[in-house]
Amino acid sequence: MNNSRKLAMLDMVNSTVSIMTQVIVDNASDLARTRYIVQKLLVPFIVTLGVTGNILSIIVLTRRSMKSSTNCYLSALSAFDCLYLIFSFTLSFKHYDFTKDLPNYWHWFPTGRVLTDMAANVSVILTVTFTVERYIGVVHPMKGRQLCTPQRAKHIICGVAVMAVICTLPEFCELEVVEVFENNKTRLALQYTEFATSYSYQIGFYWFLVTFFTIIPLISLCFFNGLLISTVVKANKIRRQMTTASNRHLTERHNRDQHKITKMLIMVVLVFLVCQFPGAILLMYRTYLELAEVEMTKHRRNSILIAGNLTNLLLQINASINFILYSLISTKFRRVFCRTVCYRNIAQFAQSLRKPSRTELSPYSKSKSRDRGDTFYLQRWKNPMVRKSNRECINYSIGTDGLHANGHAKHIILSPSFCSAMYAPDSDP
């Protein structure tokens, strides 16, 4: 009886060990699958879209018609998001086989890692800064007109960037490249320096970074964003009651534009919070494990690495999605974008592919041209891509019979008064 119990217990232990081994194997395969999907499929796609969108955002937000303190912050945010995407994309090359035999890449990796953190830290502080700036502009509009100016915003952006870069500089001393002898050959690897593993560095500097660039920004954004949403809701109710019928149209139009800007910034902050919270929770969990000296099993380490890949992907999505938010919410951004990028390119492309349709052909000549036997024609063309300011003008092409036959007549825009004067009888002697 005792022997049978021992055999049963032994079978249970063996089955438990086999199950745990299977879990560990499955966990390792999950890590490999996650790295392949995230690092080799999703990251290149997201980075390409994000860099393109941020460049387009910078082009639109720096136009003269978009000049404002808020757009200065958004332009700077797009620039640092673009840098973050580029630097983080170079770090993903670590999971490709071709980088294993590239010494230059392993020497670049510690620097690229620090530059990525610098760009991310600047983006975090900029998000907090323009949230506070917008709160001042909404809650204290009179003070906002004096404090929230484009020139002051540029100075604040420079100060924030310098401060974030200085705070991140010690990270250059965290990693070092060493030579490892493995499988009868030498390869390069990365390891933490003694300075990075020291207790004072982990307690002092590391927690300073976690507190200053993660905990405080998230709490501040939740606080100011909540106040901003509450203020906008209250302001809408008060303005509906106080606006008179005589100035209702102008006031409502101005308020509508301001509310769209505020809603756009609120959406940017909400997306930022959604994408940053998982990474912040994982960061604090890893810090707790290190400080509590919890034993890291292979299964737990792989689980943390899987979560790290997903949280880093969320950060890249956050750095790539702002252009979509601007386009969906801001009517002015869409209008300036179409006028700056779309209409100009479409007009040039259409002009290069097709000839405009002729609607009117009228002879016009002067005495000197008649002496040479040339008759000039003013030919009217249909052109739907004319700006509002030029809609009163008429599009003409001017040239001789031969030029019109060969399609080489020059295309010009003439005002109606000038056209009527040109069609007047010739008064030259």
C-alpha positions as CSV (number, residue, x, y, z in Angstrom):
1,M,0.0,0.0,0.0
2,N,2.8,2.4,0.9
3,N,4.6,1.5,-2.3
4,S,1.5,2.3,-4.4
5,R,1.2,5.6,-2.6
6,K,4.9,6.4,-3.3
7,L,4.4,5.5,-7.0
8,A,1.3,7.7,-7.2
9,M,3.2,10.6,-5.6
10,L,6.1,10.1,-7.9
11,D,3.8,10.1,-10.9
12,M,2.2,13.4,-9.7
13,V,5.6,15.0,-9.2
14,N,6.8,13.9,-12.7
15,S,3.6,15.1,-14.2
16,T,4.0,18.5,-12.4
17,V,7.6,18.8,-13.6
18,S,6.6,18.0,-17.2
19,I,3.8,20.5,-17.0
20,M,6.1,23.2,-15.7
21,T,8.7,22.3,-18.3
22,Q,6.0,22.6,-21.0
23,V,4.9,26.0,-19.7
24,I,8.5,27.2,-19.8
25,V,9.0,26.0,-23.3
26,D,5.7,27.5,-24.4
27,N,6.7,30.8,-22.7
28,A,10.0,30.9,-24.6
29,S,8.2,30.2,-27.9
30,D,5.7,33.0,-27.0
31,L,8.7,35.4,-26.5
32,A,10.2,34.5,-29.9
33,R,6.8,34.9,-31.6
34,T,6.1,38.2,-29.9
35,R,9.5,39.6,-30.9
36,Y,9.0,38.5,-34.5
37,I,5.5,40.1,-34.8
38,V,6.4,43.3,-32.9
39,Q,10.0,44.0,-33.8
40,K,10.0,42.7,-37.4
41,L,6.5,43.3,-38.6
42,L,4.7,46.0,-36.6
43,V,7.6,48.3,-35.7
44,P,8.8,49.1,-39.2
45,F,5.2,49.8,-40.3
46,I,4.4,52.0,-37.4
47,V,7.7,53.9,-37.5
48,T,7.3,54.6,-41.3
49,L,3.8,56.0,-40.8
50,G,4.8,57.9,-37.6
51,V,7.8,59.6,-39.1
52,T,5.8,60.6,-42.2
53,G,2.9,61.9,-40.1
54,N,5.2,63.9,-37.8
55,I,7.0,65.5,-40.7
56,L,3.7,66.5,-42.3
57,S,2.6,67.8,-38.9
58,I,5.7,70.0,-38.6
59,I,5.1,71.3,-42.1
60,V,1.5,72.3,-41.4
61,L,2.0,73.6,-37.8
62,T,4.9,75.9,-38.8
63,R,2.9,77.7,-41.5
64,R,2.3,81.4,-40.8
65,S,-1.5,80.9,-40.6
66,M,-1.0,78.3,-37.8
67,K,1.2,80.5,-35.7
68,S,0.3,80.2,-32.0
69,S,1.9,79.1,-28.7
70,T,0.0,75.8,-28.7
71,N,1.2,74.9,-32.2
72,C,4.8,75.7,-31.2
73,Y,4.5,73.0,-28.5
74,L,2.9,70.6,-30.9
75,S,5.6,71.2,-33.5
76,A,8.3,70.5,-31.0
77,L,6.4,67.4,-29.8
78,S,6.3,66.1,-33.4
79,A,10.0,66.7,-33.9
80,F,11.0,64.8,-30.7
81,D,8.5,62.1,-31.5
82,C,10.1,61.7,-34.9
83,L,13.5,61.4,-33.2
84,Y,12.2,58.9,-30.8
85,L,10.8,56.7,-33.6
86,I,14.0,56.8,-35.5
87,F,16.3,56.0,-32.6
88,S,14.0,53.3,-31.2
89,F,13.8,51.7,-34.7
90,T,17.6,51.4,-34.8
91,L,17.4,49.6,-31.4
92,S,15.0,47.0,-32.9
93,F,17.8,45.9,-35.2
94,K,19.2,44.0,-32.3
95,H,16.7,41.2,-33.0
96,Y,18.0,40.8,-36.6
97,D,20.7,38.2,-37.4
98,F,22.7,40.6,-39.6
99,T,23.7,42.8,-36.7
100,K,25.4,40.0,-34.8
101,D,28.6,40.4,-36.8
102,L,28.5,44.2,-37.0
103,P,30.8,45.7,-34.3
104,N,29.7,49.3,-35.1
105,Y,26.1,48.5,-34.3
106,W,27.0,47.1,-30.8
107,H,29.0,50.2,-30.1
108,W,26.1,52.4,-31.3
109,F,23.5,50.5,-29.2
110,P,24.3,52.1,-25.8
111,T,24.3,55.6,-27.4
112,G,21.1,55.0,-29.3
113,R,19.4,53.7,-26.2
114,V,20.3,57.0,-24.3
115,L,19.2,59.2,-27.3
116,T,15.9,57.3,-27.4
117,D,15.3,57.9,-23.7
118,M,16.2,61.6,-24.2
119,A,13.7,62.1,-26.9
120,A,11.0,60.2,-24.9
121,N,11.7,62.3,-21.8
122,V,11.5,65.6,-23.7
123,S,8.2,64.5,-25.3
124,V,6.8,63.7,-21.8
125,I,7.7,67.1,-20.3
126,L,6.4,68.9,-23.5
127,T,3.1,67.1,-23.1
128,V,2.8,68.3,-19.5
129,T,3.9,71.8,-20.5
130,F,1.3,72.4,-23.2
131,T,-1.4,70.9,-21.0
132,V,-0.6,73.4,-18.3
133,E,-0.4,76.2,-20.9
134,R,-3.8,75.3,-22.3
135,Y,-5.3,75.1,-18.8
136,I,-4.0,78.7,-18.2
137,G,-5.5,79.9,-21.5
138,V,-8.9,78.4,-20.8
139,V,-9.3,79.1,-17.1
140,H,-7.4,82.5,-17.1
141,P,-7.9,83.9,-20.6
142,M,-6.6,87.4,-19.8
143,K,-3.4,86.1,-18.2
144,G,-3.2,83.6,-21.0
145,R,-2.9,86.2,-23.7
146,Q,0.1,87.7,-21.9
147,L,1.8,84.5,-20.8
148,C,1.0,82.1,-23.6
149,T,2.8,83.7,-26.6
150,P,4.7,82.0,-29.3
151,Q,8.0,83.6,-28.3
152,R,7.6,82.5,-24.7
153,A,6.7,79.0,-25.8
154,K,9.9,78.8,-27.8
155,H,12.0,79.7,-24.8
156,I,10.1,77.2,-22.6
157,I,10.6,74.5,-25.3
158,C,14.4,75.1,-25.3
159,G,14.5,75.1,-21.5
160,V,12.5,71.8,-21.3
161,A,14.7,70.1,-23.9
162,V,18.0,71.2,-22.2
163,M,16.7,70.1,-18.8
164,A,15.5,66.6,-20.0
165,V,18.8,66.0,-21.9
166,I,20.9,67.0,-18.8
167,C,18.8,64.7,-16.6
168,T,19.4,61.8,-19.0
169,L,23.1,62.2,-19.4
170,P,24.2,59.7,-16.6
171,E,22.6,56.9,-18.7
172,F,25.7,57.1,-21.0
173,C,27.6,55.3,-18.1
174,E,25.1,52.4,-17.8
175,L,26.2,50.0,-20.6
176,E,29.5,48.9,-21.9
177,V,30.6,46.7,-24.8
178,V,32.6,43.6,-23.8
179,E,34.0,40.7,-25.7
180,V,32.6,37.3,-24.9
181,F,34.2,34.0,-25.9
182,E,31.5,31.6,-27.0
183,N,31.5,28.5,-29.2
184,N,35.2,28.8,-29.9
185,K,34.8,32.3,-31.2
186,T,34.7,35.8,-29.8
187,R,31.6,38.0,-30.1
188,L,30.6,41.4,-28.7
189,A,28.0,41.7,-26.0
190,L,26.5,44.4,-23.7
191,Q,26.7,44.4,-19.9
192,Y,25.9,46.9,-17.2
193,T,28.8,48.8,-15.7
194,E,29.6,48.8,-12.0
195,F,28.3,52.3,-11.8
196,A,24.9,51.2,-13.1
197,T,24.7,48.3,-10.7
198,S,25.7,50.3,-7.6
199,Y,23.1,50.6,-4.9
200,S,23.3,54.4,-4.8
201,Y,22.7,54.8,-8.6
202,Q,19.7,52.4,-8.5
203,I,18.2,54.1,-5.5
204,G,19.1,57.7,-6.3
205,F,19.2,58.3,-10.0
206,Y,17.0,55.5,-11.2
207,W,14.1,56.5,-8.9
208,F,14.7,60.1,-9.8
209,L,14.0,59.3,-13.4
210,V,11.0,57.1,-12.6
211,T,9.5,59.8,-10.4
212,F,10.3,62.9,-12.5
213,F,9.6,61.4,-16.0
214,T,6.9,58.9,-15.2
215,I,5.0,59.3,-11.9
216,I,4.8,63.1,-11.6
217,P,3.9,63.6,-15.3
218,L,1.1,61.0,-15.3
219,I,-0.4,62.4,-12.1
220,S,-0.1,66.0,-13.4
221,L,-1.7,65.1,-16.7
222,C,-4.6,63.3,-15.0
223,F,-5.1,66.3,-12.7
224,F,-4.9,69.1,-15.3
225,N,-6.7,67.2,-18.0
226,G,-9.6,66.6,-15.5
227,L,-9.7,70.3,-14.7
228,L,-9.5,71.2,-18.3
229,I,-12.4,68.9,-19.2
230,S,-14.5,70.2,-16.3
231,T,-13.7,73.9,-17.2
232,V,-14.7,73.4,-20.9
233,V,-18.0,71.8,-19.9
234,K,-18.8,74.7,-17.5
235,A,-17.7,77.3,-19.9
236,N,-20.0,75.9,-22.6
237,K,-23.0,76.2,-20.3
238,I,-22.2,79.8,-19.2
239,R,-21.5,81.0,-22.7
240,R,-24.8,79.6,-24.0
241,Q,-26.6,81.6,-21.3
242,M,-24.7,84.9,-21.6
243,T,-24.3,85.2,-25.3
244,T,-26.8,87.7,-26.8
245,A,-28.4,87.4,-30.2
246,S,-26.5,90.3,-31.7
247,N,-23.0,88.9,-31.2
248,R,-24.0,85.2,-31.0
249,H,-22.5,84.3,-34.4
250,L,-19.0,85.7,-33.9
251,T,-18.8,84.6,-30.3
252,E,-19.9,81.1,-31.1
253,R,-17.5,80.8,-34.0
254,H,-14.6,81.9,-31.8
255,N,-15.6,79.6,-29.0
256,R,-16.0,76.7,-31.4
257,D,-12.5,77.1,-32.7
258,Q,-11.1,77.4,-29.2
259,H,-13.0,74.3,-28.1
260,K,-11.7,72.3,-31.0
261,I,-8.2,73.2,-30.1
262,T,-8.9,72.2,-26.4
263,K,-10.6,69.0,-27.4
264,M,-7.7,68.1,-29.7
265,L,-5.2,68.6,-26.9
266,I,-7.4,66.6,-24.5
267,M,-7.4,63.7,-27.0
268,V,-3.7,63.9,-27.4
269,V,-3.2,63.7,-23.6
270,L,-5.7,60.9,-23.2
271,V,-4.0,58.8,-25.8
272,F,-0.7,59.6,-24.2
273,L,-2.0,58.4,-20.8
274,V,-3.5,55.2,-22.3
275,C,-0.2,54.3,-24.0
276,Q,2.1,55.3,-21.1
277,F,0.3,53.7,-18.2
278,P,1.1,50.0,-19.0
279,G,4.8,50.9,-19.4
280,A,4.8,52.8,-16.2
281,I,3.2,49.9,-14.3
282,L,5.8,47.5,-15.8
283,L,8.6,49.8,-15.0
284,M,7.6,50.0,-11.3
285,Y,7.1,46.3,-11.2
286,R,10.6,45.6,-12.5
287,T,12.0,48.1,-10.1
288,Y,10.2,46.4,-7.2
289,L,11.6,43.0,-8.2
290,E,15.1,44.3,-8.4
291,L,15.0,46.2,-5.1
292,A,13.3,43.3,-3.3
293,E,15.8,40.9,-4.8
294,V,13.1,38.5,-5.9
295,E,14.4,35.4,-7.7
296,M,13.8,35.7,-11.4
297,T,12.8,32.4,-13.0
298,K,13.1,31.9,-16.7
299,H,9.3,32.0,-17.1
300,R,9.0,35.3,-15.2
301,R,11.9,36.9,-17.1
302,N,10.3,35.9,-20.5
303,S,6.9,37.2,-19.4
304,I,8.5,40.5,-18.5
305,L,10.3,40.7,-21.8
306,I,7.0,39.9,-23.7
307,A,5.3,42.7,-21.7
308,G,8.2,45.0,-22.5
309,N,7.8,44.5,-26.2
310,L,4.1,45.3,-26.0
311,T,4.6,48.4,-23.9
312,N,7.4,49.7,-26.2
313,L,5.0,49.2,-29.1
314,L,2.4,51.3,-27.3
315,L,4.9,54.1,-26.9
316,Q,5.7,54.0,-30.6
317,I,2.0,54.1,-31.4
318,N,1.7,57.1,-29.2
319,A,4.5,58.9,-31.0
320,S,3.0,58.1,-34.4
321,I,-0.7,58.8,-33.9
322,N,-0.8,62.6,-33.3
323,F,-1.1,63.5,-37.0
324,I,-4.2,61.4,-37.2
325,L,-5.7,63.1,-34.1
326,Y,-4.9,66.5,-35.5
327,S,-6.6,65.6,-38.8
328,L,-9.7,64.1,-37.3
329,I,-10.4,66.9,-34.7
330,S,-9.0,70.2,-36.1
331,T,-10.8,71.6,-39.1
332,K,-8.1,74.3,-39.5
333,F,-5.3,71.7,-39.5
334,R,-7.1,69.8,-42.3
335,R,-7.7,73.0,-44.3
336,V,-4.1,74.1,-44.0
337,F,-2.8,70.6,-44.7
338,C,-4.9,70.4,-47.9
339,R,-3.9,73.9,-49.0
340,T,-0.2,73.2,-48.3
341,V,0.3,69.7,-49.4
342,C,-2.6,68.3,-51.3
343,Y,-3.9,71.0,-53.6
344,R,-0.5,72.2,-54.7
345,N,0.7,68.7,-55.6
346,I,-2.6,67.7,-57.2
347,A,-2.6,70.9,-59.3
348,Q,1.0,70.4,-60.5
349,F,0.3,66.7,-61.2
350,A,-2.9,67.5,-63.1
351,Q,-1.2,70.2,-65.1
352,S,1.6,67.9,-66.1
353,L,-0.8,65.1,-67.3
354,R,-3.5,66.9,-69.2
355,K,-4.2,70.0,-71.2
356,P,-7.0,72.3,-70.0
357,S,-10.1,72.5,-72.1
358,R,-10.5,75.5,-74.3
359,T,-13.6,77.7,-73.9
360,E,-12.9,80.9,-75.7
361,L,-10.4,81.9,-78.4
362,S,-10.2,85.6,-79.4
363,P,-7.6,87.4,-81.5
364,Y,-5.6,90.2,-80.1
365,S,-2.8,92.0,-81.8
366,K,-0.9,95.2,-81.7
367,S,0.6,97.2,-84.6
368,K,4.1,95.8,-84.2
369,S,2.8,92.2,-84.2
370,R,0.7,92.9,-87.3
371,D,3.8,94.3,-89.0
372,R,5.5,91.0,-88.4
373,G,2.5,89.1,-89.6
374,D,1.9,87.5,-86.2
375,T,-1.6,87.4,-84.7
376,F,-1.7,86.8,-80.9
377,Y,-4.6,85.0,-79.3
378,L,-6.0,85.3,-75.8
379,Q,-7.3,81.8,-75.0
380,R,-9.5,81.2,-72.0
381,W,-9.0,78.0,-70.1
382,K,-11.1,76.2,-67.5
383,N,-9.2,76.0,-64.2
384,P,-11.1,74.6,-61.1
385,M,-8.0,74.8,-58.9
386,V,-8.1,78.6,-58.5
387,R,-7.9,80.1,-55.0
388,K,-10.8,82.0,-53.5
389,S,-8.9,85.3,-53.8
390,N,-8.4,84.7,-57.6
391,R,-11.9,83.5,-58.5
392,E,-12.8,86.9,-60.0
393,C,-9.8,86.5,-62.4
394,I,-9.9,84.8,-65.7
395,N,-7.2,82.3,-66.8
396,Y,-5.7,82.9,-70.2
397,S,-2.9,81.7,-72.3
398,I,-1.2,84.0,-74.7
399,G,0.7,83.1,-77.9
400,T,0.8,83.0,-81.7
401,D,-0.9,80.6,-84.0
402,G,2.1,78.3,-84.1
403,L,2.4,78.3,-80.3
404,H,-1.2,77.4,-79.9
405,A,-1.0,74.6,-82.4
406,N,2.0,73.1,-80.7
407,G,0.6,73.6,-77.2
408,H,3.4,76.0,-76.1
409,A,1.3,79.0,-75.2
410,K,2.1,80.7,-71.9
411,H,-0.5,80.3,-69.2
412,I,-1.3,83.5,-67.3
413,I,-4.0,84.9,-65.0
414,L,-5.6,88.3,-65.9
415,S,-8.1,90.3,-64.1
416,P,-11.4,91.1,-65.8
417,S,-10.7,94.8,-66.1
418,F,-7.3,94.2,-67.7
419,C,-8.9,91.7,-70.1
420,S,-11.5,94.3,-71.2
421,A,-8.8,96.9,-71.7
422,M,-6.8,94.4,-73.9
423,Y,-9.9,93.7,-76.0
424,A,-10.5,97.4,-76.6
425,P,-9.8,98.8,-80.1
426,D,-6.2,99.4,-80.9
427,S,-5.2,103.1,-80.6
428,D,-1.6,102.8,-81.7
429,P,-0.8,105.0,-84.7
